[in-house]
Amino acid sequence: MCRNIRTLHNFEPAATNDEVQAAALQYVRKVSGSTKPSKANEEAFNNAVAEIAHITGHLLEDLVTNAPPKDREIEAAKAKERAAKRYATAG
């Protein structure tokens, strides 16, 4: 999976429309192999982003869990710690 796509389920507060849109955009970029489509493909690209964002919104609304909601700040700190370990240089 694309590293730029973040988990959006089970956060308090819930994922925003901007977060869902950003995830959809990253997905379409990855699948299409293009960060900026040509004029000929722009409409198809934008339609795909809109449809995926729409379906993702429904998915997030329909998912259920018994787990307590995750805290964004704690999850961000964990991600920074993982990145620091991943990109640490031998000193």
VOMI-145275 format. One record per residue: residue in three letters; x, y negated, z negated of N, C-alpha, C in turn; chain. Coordinates in pm, 1 decimal. Layout:
REM residues N
<node kemar="ALA" n_xx="X" n_yy="Y" n_zz="Z" ca_xx="X" ca_yy="Y" ca_zz="Z" c_xx="X" c_yy="Y" c_zz="Z" nutor="A"/>
...
//
This chain:
REM residues 91
<node kemar="MET" n_xx="84.8" n_yy="117.9" n_zz="0.0" ca_xx="0.0" ca_yy="0.0" ca_zz="0.0" c_xx="88.7" c_yy="-123.4" c_zz="0.0" nutor="A"/>
<node kemar="CYS" n_xx="36.4" n_yy="-227.1" n_zz="56.1" ca_xx="108.6" ca_yy="-354.5" ca_zz="62.0" c_xx="130.4" c_yy="-407.3" c_zz="-79.7" nutor="A"/>
<node kemar="ARG" n_xx="252.4" n_yy="-443.9" n_zz="-110.3" ca_xx="283.1" ca_yy="-490.6" ca_zz="-246.2" c_xx="213.4" c_yy="-621.1" c_zz="-280.5" nutor="A"/>
<node kemar="ASN" n_xx="175.1" n_yy="-698.2" n_zz="-180.1" ca_xx="111.9" ca_yy="-827.1" ca_zz="-206.9" c_xx="-35.4" c_yy="-815.7" c_zz="-242.1" nutor="A"/>
<node kemar="ILE" n_xx="-93.6" n_yy="-699.4" n_zz="-220.8" ca_xx="-234.0" ca_yy="-680.7" ca_zz="-255.6" c_xx="-239.8" c_yy="-639.6" c_zz="-402.0" nutor="A"/>
<node kemar="ARG" n_xx="-307.4" n_yy="-718.0" n_zz="-481.2" ca_xx="-315.9" ca_yy="-694.9" ca_zz="-625.5" c_xx="-443.9" c_yy="-619.6" c_zz="-660.9" nutor="A"/>
<node kemar="THR" n_xx="-437.5" n_yy="-545.1" n_zz="-769.7" ca_xx="-558.2" ca_yy="-482.1" ca_zz="-822.3" c_xx="-653.1" c_yy="-591.9" c_zz="-867.0" nutor="A"/>
<node kemar="LEU" n_xx="-778.2" n_yy="-581.4" n_zz="-827.7" ca_xx="-876.9" ca_yy="-684.6" ca_zz="-860.1" c_xx="-985.5" c_yy="-634.0" c_zz="-953.8" nutor="A"/>
<node kemar="HIS" n_xx="-991.4" n_yy="-504.1" n_zz="-973.9" ca_xx="-1097.7" ca_yy="-445.4" ca_zz="-1055.8" c_xx="-1064.9" c_yy="-450.5" c_zz="-1204.4" nutor="A"/>
<node kemar="ASN" n_xx="-1165.9" n_yy="-474.8" n_zz="-1283.7" ca_xx="-1162.3" ca_yy="-466.9" ca_zz="-1429.7" c_xx="-1075.0" c_yy="-574.7" c_zz="-1494.1" nutor="A"/>
<node kemar="PHE" n_xx="-1089.7" n_yy="-695.4" n_zz="-1447.9" ca_xx="-1024.2" ca_yy="-809.5" ca_zz="-1511.1" c_xx="-1129.3" c_yy="-901.1" c_zz="-1571.1" nutor="A"/>
<node kemar="GLU" n_xx="-1090.9" n_yy="-968.8" n_zz="-1675.6" ca_xx="-1178.2" ca_yy="-1069.3" ca_zz="-1737.0" c_xx="-1102.1" c_yy="-1200.3" c_zz="-1736.6" nutor="A"/>
<node kemar="PRO" n_xx="-1147.4" n_yy="-1302.7" n_zz="-1668.6" ca_xx="-1268.2" ca_yy="-1306.8" ca_zz="-1585.6" c_xx="-1250.1" c_yy="-1226.0" c_zz="-1457.0" nutor="A"/>
<node kemar="ALA" n_xx="-1361.3" n_yy="-1197.1" n_zz="-1393.7" ca_xx="-1360.9" ca_yy="-1116.0" ca_zz="-1271.6" c_xx="-1282.6" c_yy="-1185.4" c_zz="-1160.8" nutor="A"/>
<node kemar="ALA" n_xx="-1243.6" n_yy="-1106.7" n_zz="-1062.1" ca_xx="-1169.7" ca_yy="-1160.2" ca_zz="-947.3" c_xx="-1250.1" c_yy="-1271.0" c_zz="-879.3" nutor="A"/>
<node kemar="THR" n_xx="-1180.0" n_yy="-1373.6" n_zz="-837.0" ca_xx="-1245.2" ca_yy="-1484.6" ca_zz="-768.4" c_xx="-1259.7" c_yy="-1452.5" c_zz="-620.1" nutor="A"/>
<node kemar="ASN" n_xx="-1343.2" n_yy="-1529.6" n_zz="-551.8" ca_xx="-1358.2" ca_yy="-1513.5" ca_zz="-407.6" c_xx="-1225.4" c_yy="-1538.7" c_zz="-336.8" nutor="A"/>
<node kemar="ASP" n_xx="-1146.5" n_yy="-1632.3" n_zz="-387.5" ca_xx="-1015.8" ca_yy="-1660.6" ca_zz="-328.0" c_xx="-922.7" c_yy="-1539.9" c_zz="-339.0" nutor="A"/>
<node kemar="GLU" n_xx="-925.4" n_yy="-1470.9" n_zz="-452.5" ca_xx="-842.2" ca_yy="-1352.0" ca_zz="-469.9" c_xx="-885.7" c_yy="-1240.0" c_zz="-375.6" nutor="A"/>
<node kemar="VAL" n_xx="-1015.6" n_yy="-1222.3" n_zz="-361.6" ca_xx="-1068.5" ca_yy="-1120.4" ca_zz="-271.3" c_xx="-1030.6" c_yy="-1154.4" c_zz="-127.5" nutor="A"/>
<node kemar="GLN" n_xx="-1044.2" n_yy="-1280.6" n_zz="-89.6" ca_xx="-1009.0" ca_yy="-1325.5" ca_zz="44.5" c_xx="-859.8" c_yy="-1304.8" c_zz="71.8" nutor="A"/>
<node kemar="ALA" n_xx="-775.6" n_yy="-1336.1" n_zz="-25.0" ca_xx="-630.7" ca_yy="-1319.2" ca_zz="-8.6" c_xx="-594.5" c_yy="-1171.6" c_zz="9.5" nutor="A"/>
<node kemar="ALA" n_xx="-658.4" n_yy="-1084.1" n_zz="-65.3" ca_xx="-632.8" ca_yy="-940.8" ca_zz="-52.2" c_xx="-676.2" c_yy="-891.2" c_zz="85.5" nutor="A"/>
<node kemar="ALA" n_xx="-791.6" n_yy="-937.7" n_zz="131.7" ca_xx="-840.7" ca_yy="-898.9" ca_zz="264.1" c_xx="-744.3" c_yy="-947.0" c_zz="373.1" nutor="A"/>
<node kemar="LEU" n_xx="-696.4" n_yy="-1068.5" n_zz="360.2" ca_xx="-601.7" ca_yy="-1123.7" ca_zz="457.0" c_xx="-473.4" c_yy="-1041.3" c_zz="460.0" nutor="A"/>
<node kemar="GLN" n_xx="-420.1" n_yy="-1006.4" n_zz="343.2" ca_xx="-298.5" ca_yy="-925.3" ca_zz="337.5" c_xx="-320.3" c_yy="-788.2" c_zz="401.1" nutor="A"/>
<node kemar="TYR" n_xx="-437.1" n_yy="-731.0" n_zz="377.3" ca_xx="-468.6" ca_yy="-600.1" ca_zz="435.0" c_xx="-471.6" c_yy="-608.7" c_zz="587.2" nutor="A"/>
<node kemar="VAL" n_xx="-540.6" n_yy="-706.7" n_zz="640.9" ca_xx="-551.3" ca_yy="-720.5" ca_zz="786.1" c_xx="-414.3" c_yy="-750.9" c_zz="847.3" nutor="A"/>
<node kemar="ARG" n_xx="-335.5" n_yy="-832.5" n_zz="780.6" ca_xx="-199.5" ca_yy="-859.5" ca_zz="828.6" c_xx="-118.6" c_yy="-730.9" c_zz="836.5" nutor="A"/>
<node kemar="LYS" n_xx="-128.1" n_yy="-648.2" n_zz="733.5" ca_xx="-51.3" ca_yy="-524.2" ca_zz="728.2" c_xx="-96.9" c_yy="-428.4" c_zz="837.4" nutor="A"/>
<node kemar="VAL" n_xx="-227.0" n_yy="-409.7" n_zz="849.7" ca_xx="-280.7" ca_yy="-315.0" ca_zz="946.7" c_xx="-253.7" c_yy="-361.1" c_zz="1090.4" nutor="A"/>
<node kemar="SER" n_xx="-267.9" n_yy="-490.4" n_zz="1115.4" ca_xx="-249.9" ca_yy="-542.6" ca_zz="1251.2" c_xx="-102.9" c_yy="-562.5" c_zz="1286.9" nutor="A"/>
<node kemar="GLY" n_xx="-17.8" n_yy="-572.0" n_zz="1185.8" ca_xx="123.5" ca_yy="-597.0" ca_zz="1211.4" c_xx="151.3" c_yy="-740.7" c_zz="1251.3" nutor="A"/>
<node kemar="SER" n_xx="58.8" n_yy="-828.7" n_zz="1216.9" ca_xx="71.3" ca_yy="-968.8" ca_zz="1257.7" c_xx="33.9" c_yy="-1060.9" c_zz="1142.7" nutor="A"/>
<node kemar="THR" n_xx="118.4" n_yy="-1158.8" n_zz="1114.1" ca_xx="84.0" ca_yy="-1254.6" ca_zz="1009.9" c_xx="-1.0" c_yy="-1367.8" c_zz="1064.7" nutor="A"/>
<node kemar="LYS" n_xx="14.7" n_yy="-1396.2" n_zz="1193.0" ca_xx="-66.5" ca_yy="-1498.9" ca_zz="1258.7" c_xx="-102.7" c_yy="-1444.4" c_zz="1395.7" nutor="A"/>
<node kemar="PRO" n_xx="-230.8" n_yy="-1417.1" n_zz="1418.1" ca_xx="-270.5" ca_yy="-1356.4" ca_zz="1545.4" c_xx="-258.5" c_yy="-1455.5" c_zz="1661.8" nutor="A"/>
<node kemar="SER" n_xx="-246.3" n_yy="-1400.4" n_zz="1780.6" ca_xx="-248.2" ca_yy="-1483.7" ca_zz="1901.2" c_xx="-388.4" c_yy="-1540.4" c_zz="1918.9" nutor="A"/>
<node kemar="LYS" n_xx="-400.3" n_yy="-1638.3" n_zz="2003.4" ca_xx="-533.0" ca_yy="-1697.5" ca_zz="2030.2" c_xx="-630.4" c_yy="-1590.7" c_zz="2079.2" nutor="A"/>
<node kemar="ALA" n_xx="-580.4" n_yy="-1495.6" n_zz="2158.7" ca_xx="-666.3" ca_yy="-1389.6" ca_zz="2212.5" c_xx="-720.6" c_yy="-1299.4" c_zz="2101.9" nutor="A"/>
<node kemar="ASN" n_xx="-645.3" n_yy="-1283.2" n_zz="1992.8" ca_xx="-686.3" ca_yy="-1193.7" ca_zz="1884.5" c_xx="-737.4" c_yy="-1266.0" c_zz="1760.5" nutor="A"/>
<node kemar="GLU" n_xx="-736.2" n_yy="-1397.8" n_zz="1761.6" ca_xx="-771.4" ca_yy="-1475.2" ca_zz="1643.1" c_xx="-912.5" c_yy="-1446.2" c_zz="1592.8" nutor="A"/>
<node kemar="GLU" n_xx="-1009.4" n_yy="-1439.0" n_zz="1681.7" ca_xx="-1147.8" ca_yy="-1414.8" ca_zz="1639.4" c_xx="-1162.7" c_yy="-1276.4" c_zz="1576.7" nutor="A"/>
<node kemar="ALA" n_xx="-1104.8" n_yy="-1175.1" n_zz="1639.3" ca_xx="-1112.0" ca_yy="-1038.7" ca_zz="1584.5" c_xx="-1043.4" c_yy="-1032.6" c_zz="1448.7" nutor="A"/>
<node kemar="PHE" n_xx="-928.9" n_yy="-1097.9" n_zz="1436.3" ca_xx="-852.7" ca_yy="-1101.1" ca_zz="1311.5" c_xx="-935.7" c_yy="-1166.8" c_zz="1201.3" nutor="A"/>
<node kemar="ASN" n_xx="-989.5" n_yy="-1284.2" n_zz="1228.8" ca_xx="-1069.1" ca_yy="-1357.3" ca_zz="1128.9" c_xx="-1196.9" c_yy="-1282.8" c_zz="1092.6" nutor="A"/>
<node kemar="ASN" n_xx="-1260.2" n_yy="-1218.5" n_zz="1190.5" ca_xx="-1380.3" ca_yy="-1139.4" ca_zz="1162.0" c_xx="-1346.8" c_yy="-1022.2" c_zz="1070.0" nutor="A"/>
<node kemar="ALA" n_xx="-1233.5" n_yy="-957.8" n_zz="1094.3" ca_xx="-1192.4" ca_yy="-844.8" ca_zz="1010.7" c_xx="-1168.1" c_yy="-891.0" c_zz="867.7" nutor="A"/>
<node kemar="VAL" n_xx="-1100.5" n_yy="-1003.7" n_zz="851.4" ca_xx="-1074.5" ca_yy="-1056.6" ca_zz="716.2" c_xx="-1207.2" c_yy="-1083.6" c_zz="644.9" nutor="A"/>
<node kemar="ALA" n_xx="-1300.5" n_yy="-1147.7" n_zz="713.7" ca_xx="-1429.9" ca_yy="-1180.9" ca_zz="652.8" c_xx="-1507.1" c_yy="-1054.9" c_zz="613.6" nutor="A"/>
<node kemar="GLU" n_xx="-1508.8" n_yy="-955.4" n_zz="702.6" ca_xx="-1582.7" ca_yy="-832.6" ca_zz="673.4" c_xx="-1519.8" c_yy="-755.0" c_zz="558.5" nutor="A"/>
<node kemar="ILE" n_xx="-1388.7" n_yy="-745.9" n_zz="557.8" ca_xx="-1320.5" ca_yy="-673.4" ca_zz="450.3" c_xx="-1340.2" c_yy="-744.8" c_zz="316.8" nutor="A"/>
<node kemar="ALA" n_xx="-1333.6" n_yy="-876.7" n_zz="316.4" ca_xx="-1357.4" ca_yy="-952.6" ca_zz="193.2" c_xx="-1499.9" c_yy="-928.6" c_zz="143.9" nutor="A"/>
<node kemar="HIS" n_xx="-1595.2" n_yy="-927.1" n_zz="234.5" ca_xx="-1736.0" ca_yy="-905.4" ca_zz="198.4" c_xx="-1754.3" c_yy="-766.3" c_zz="135.7" nutor="A"/>
<node kemar="ILE" n_xx="-1702.3" n_yy="-664.6" n_zz="200.3" ca_xx="-1714.5" ca_yy="-527.7" ca_zz="150.1" c_xx="-1639.8" c_yy="-510.9" c_zz="18.3" nutor="A"/>
<node kemar="THR" n_xx="-1524.5" n_yy="-574.9" n_zz="6.7" ca_xx="-1447.4" ca_yy="-567.9" ca_zz="-118.2" c_xx="-1527.3" c_yy="-629.0" c_zz="-233.0" nutor="A"/>
<node kemar="GLY" n_xx="-1594.3" n_yy="-739.4" n_zz="-206.3" ca_xx="-1679.4" ca_yy="-800.7" ca_zz="-308.1" c_xx="-1786.3" c_yy="-704.0" c_zz="-356.5" nutor="A"/>
<node kemar="HIS" n_xx="-1850.3" n_yy="-633.8" n_zz="-262.6" ca_xx="-1951.3" ca_yy="-534.4" ca_zz="-300.7" c_xx="-1889.2" c_yy="-420.8" c_zz="-381.4" nutor="A"/>
<node kemar="LEU" n_xx="-1772.2" n_yy="-376.3" n_zz="-338.1" ca_xx="-1705.0" ca_yy="-268.9" ca_zz="-410.6" c_xx="-1677.4" c_yy="-309.8" c_zz="-554.6" nutor="A"/>
<node kemar="LEU" n_xx="-1622.4" n_yy="-427.6" n_zz="-574.1" ca_xx="-1590.0" ca_yy="-473.4" ca_zz="-709.3" c_xx="-1714.8" c_yy="-488.3" c_zz="-795.6" nutor="A"/>
<node kemar="GLU" n_xx="-1825.8" n_yy="-529.7" n_zz="-735.2" ca_xx="-1951.8" ca_yy="-541.3" ca_zz="-809.7" c_xx="-2005.6" c_yy="-404.9" c_zz="-851.2" nutor="A"/>
<node kemar="ASP" n_xx="-1984.1" n_yy="-303.0" n_zz="-765.9" ca_xx="-2043.3" ca_yy="-171.0" ca_zz="-788.3" c_xx="-1959.0" c_yy="-78.8" c_zz="-876.1" nutor="A"/>
<node kemar="LEU" n_xx="-1829.0" n_yy="-104.2" n_zz="-886.8" ca_xx="-1743.2" ca_yy="-17.8" ca_zz="-967.0" c_xx="-1777.8" c_yy="-29.7" c_zz="-1115.2" nutor="A"/>
<node kemar="VAL" n_xx="-1772.5" n_yy="82.7" n_zz="-1184.5" ca_xx="-1796.6" ca_yy="84.5" ca_zz="-1328.7" c_xx="-1677.6" c_yy="148.8" c_zz="-1397.6" nutor="A"/>
<node kemar="THR" n_xx="-1654.7" n_yy="109.5" n_zz="-1520.7" ca_xx="-1546.3" ca_yy="167.2" ca_zz="-1599.5" c_xx="-1579.4" c_yy="156.2" c_zz="-1747.2" nutor="A"/>
<node kemar="ASN" n_xx="-1522.3" n_yy="246.6" n_zz="-1823.7" ca_xx="-1535.8" ca_yy="240.0" ca_zz="-1969.5" c_xx="-1414.3" c_yy="175.1" c_zz="-2033.1" nutor="A"/>
<node kemar="ALA" n_xx="-1312.4" n_yy="149.1" n_zz="-1951.4" ca_xx="-1189.3" ca_yy="88.4" ca_zz="-2002.8" c_xx="-1212.5" c_yy="-58.4" c_zz="-2034.6" nutor="A"/>
<node kemar="PRO" n_xx="-1144.0" n_yy="-109.6" n_zz="-2134.7" ca_xx="-1158.3" ca_yy="-252.8" ca_zz="-2164.2" c_xx="-1097.9" c_yy="-335.9" c_zz="-2050.8" nutor="A"/>
<node kemar="PRO" n_xx="-1150.7" n_yy="-455.1" n_zz="-2027.2" ca_xx="-1097.7" ca_yy="-539.5" ca_zz="-1920.2" c_xx="-950.4" c_yy="-572.6" c_zz="-1943.1" nutor="A"/>
<node kemar="LYS" n_xx="-876.8" n_yy="-583.9" n_zz="-1833.0" ca_xx="-735.0" ca_yy="-618.9" ca_zz="-1839.9" c_xx="-719.8" c_yy="-769.5" c_zz="-1853.3" nutor="A"/>
<node kemar="ASP" n_xx="-611.1" n_yy="-808.7" n_zz="-1916.6" ca_xx="-578.3" ca_yy="-950.0" ca_zz="-1933.4" c_xx="-480.4" c_yy="-989.9" c_zz="-1823.5" nutor="A"/>
<node kemar="ARG" n_xx="-512.5" n_yy="-1094.2" n_zz="-1749.4" ca_xx="-428.9" ca_yy="-1136.6" ca_zz="-1636.4" c_xx="-287.6" c_yy="-1174.1" c_zz="-1679.5" nutor="A"/>
<node kemar="GLU" n_xx="-275.2" n_yy="-1241.5" n_zz="-1791.5" ca_xx="-142.3" ca_yy="-1284.9" ca_zz="-1836.4" c_xx="-55.2" c_yy="-1165.1" c_zz="-1874.8" nutor="A"/>
<node kemar="ILE" n_xx="-113.3" n_yy="-1068.1" n_zz="-1940.8" ca_xx="-38.5" ca_yy="-948.3" ca_zz="-1979.5" c_xx="3.2" c_yy="-870.2" c_zz="-1854.5" nutor="A"/>
<node kemar="GLU" n_xx="-87.9" n_yy="-855.0" n_zz="-1760.6" ca_xx="-55.7" ca_yy="-783.1" ca_zz="-1637.3" c_xx="51.5" c_yy="-856.3" c_zz="-1557.2" nutor="A"/>
<node kemar="ALA" n_xx="47.5" n_yy="-989.0" n_zz="-1554.4" ca_xx="149.4" ca_yy="-1067.7" ca_zz="-1484.3" c_xx="285.9" c_yy="-1049.7" c_zz="-1550.9" nutor="A"/>
<node kemar="ALA" n_xx="288.1" n_yy="-1045.8" n_zz="-1683.0" ca_xx="414.4" ca_yy="-1025.2" ca_zz="-1755.1" c_xx="471.2" c_yy="-886.6" c_zz="-1724.4" nutor="A"/>
<node kemar="LYS" n_xx="384.7" n_yy="-785.6" n_zz="-1719.1" ca_xx="430.0" ca_yy="-650.8" ca_zz="-1685.3" c_xx="488.9" c_yy="-647.7" c_zz="-1544.2" nutor="A"/>
<node kemar="ALA" n_xx="423.8" n_yy="-715.7" n_zz="-1451.4" ca_xx="472.2" ca_yy="-719.6" ca_zz="-1313.0" c_xx="607.8" c_yy="-789.0" c_zz="-1304.6" nutor="A"/>
<node kemar="LYS" n_xx="625.5" n_yy="-897.0" n_zz="-1380.0" ca_xx="754.2" ca_yy="-966.8" ca_zz="-1381.0" c_xx="863.7" c_yy="-877.1" c_zz="-1437.5" nutor="A"/>
<node kemar="GLU" n_xx="830.4" n_yy="-801.3" n_zz="-1540.7" ca_xx="927.2" ca_yy="-710.4" ca_zz="-1600.7" c_xx="966.7" c_yy="-600.2" c_zz="-1501.9" nutor="A"/>
<node kemar="ARG" n_xx="867.8" n_yy="-544.9" n_zz="-1431.0" ca_xx="897.7" ca_yy="-442.3" ca_zz="-1330.3" c_xx="985.5" c_yy="-500.1" c_zz="-1219.3" nutor="A"/>
<node kemar="ALA" n_xx="954.6" n_yy="-621.9" n_zz="-1175.8" ca_xx="1032.8" ca_yy="-685.9" ca_zz="-1069.3" c_xx="1175.7" c_yy="-712.5" c_zz="-1115.3" nutor="A"/>
<node kemar="ALA" n_xx="1190.5" n_yy="-756.5" n_zz="-1239.1" ca_xx="1324.6" ca_yy="-782.7" ca_zz="-1291.9" c_xx="1408.4" c_yy="-654.6" c_zz="-1291.6" nutor="A"/>
<node kemar="LYS" n_xx="1347.2" n_yy="-543.6" n_zz="-1329.8" ca_xx="1418.8" ca_yy="-414.8" ca_zz="-1328.6" c_xx="1450.7" c_yy="-371.2" c_zz="-1185.1" nutor="A"/>
<node kemar="ARG" n_xx="1353.4" n_yy="-391.0" n_zz="-1097.1" ca_xx="1369.9" ca_yy="-348.1" ca_zz="-957.9" c_xx="1480.8" c_yy="-425.6" c_zz="-888.9" nutor="A"/>
<node kemar="TYR" n_xx="1489.1" n_yy="-555.9" n_zz="-915.0" ca_xx="1582.5" ca_yy="-641.6" ca_zz="-843.6" c_xx="1706.2" c_yy="-678.8" c_zz="-925.4" nutor="A"/>
<node kemar="ALA" n_xx="1724.8" n_yy="-611.1" n_zz="-1037.6" ca_xx="1841.7" ca_yy="-639.3" ca_zz="-1120.6" c_xx="1968.3" c_yy="-603.2" c_zz="-1043.2" nutor="A"/>
<node kemar="THR" n_xx="2068.8" n_yy="-688.1" n_zz="-1059.3" ca_xx="2196.4" ca_yy="-660.5" ca_zz="-993.0" c_xx="2296.5" c_yy="-611.2" c_zz="-1096.4" nutor="A"/>
<node kemar="ALA" n_xx="2383.4" n_yy="-526.8" n_zz="-1051.2" ca_xx="2487.9" ca_yy="-475.3" ca_zz="-1141.4" c_xx="2580.0" c_yy="-589.5" c_zz="-1177.5" nutor="A"/>
<node kemar="GLY" n_xx="2601.7" n_yy="-609.6" n_zz="-1304.7" ca_xx="2677.7" ca_yy="-724.1" ca_zz="-1348.4" c_xx="2811.8" c_yy="-688.7" c_zz="-1388.8" nutor="A"/>
//
